[in-house]
Amino acid sequence: MRLTVIGCAGSFPSADSPASCYLIEHDGHRILLDLGNGALGALQRHIDLTWPGALDAVILSHCHVDHCVDVASLYVQRHYAPTPSGALLRILGPSDARGRIAAIYGMNDPAMLDAEFSFEHLGSAHSIGPFAIDAVPAAHPVESYSIRVSAGGSSLVYSGDTGPTQSLVDVSAGADLALYEASFVGEGNPPDLHMSGADAGRIASAAQVRTLVLTHRVGWNDDAIVLREAAAHYDGAILLASAGQVIDL
């Protein structure tokens, strides 16, 4: 299984990275975890979206714009391209994903999206090609999920946006890679919103994951501090996510 970081900027795109988007590939199949601001353009450096079957599914952890807004642009690419886009693309996400994407686009009737997408509620186990998907509720102000993806004997867990939760520890148990957000620094941060590097390190240690990748880092924090806080609680390998980064599991 291969992870390519399309975008990892926290809350809004940076000069160096789109917002959240992660391409997962295995055995000729491809899924996306989130599709935030600016990610659709950067994604096309890695896959040709004009090829029918370029993507098996898009999985949305939640519907804040930095995680989902480019799904509206993906609709445009699929619907108006001169070549047919093929079968409906599966969109797995929160229960309100269809309506939220329609509102972002400015559609009066969300049914227009049904010409290109098949929306499914993420809150259960799913199979997508060779991928087994498990989702657990995250601690965030809107309906949100943390997601485990397994294929070919490997697994990764994407925290999405969340405060620290026992469910994230549980779903991450023994994972090869933990792709955890680290939006905050220090202690005493607002509850049920985001994690700090220290939070990410504590959960990665409790879950005994093999590698921790810190993502969704915001521009006003010092990466060195985020990394140092995570390393104080987790003694495994720690990486900072960056746009274009490729990790083979």
Secondary structure, DSSP 8 states (H G I E B T S, - for coil): -EEEEEE-BSSS--SS--BSEEEEEETTEEEEE---TTHHHHHTTTS-TTSTTS-SEEE-S--SHHHHTHHHHHHHHHHHSSS---S-EEEEE-TTHHHHHHHHHT-S-GGGGGGTEEEEE-SS-EEETTEEEEEEE-BSSSS-EEEEEEETTEEEEE--S-B--HHHHHHHTT-SEEEEE--B-SSS--TTT--BHHHHHHHHHHHT-SEEEEE-B-TTS-HHHHHHHHHTT--SEEEE--TT-EEE-
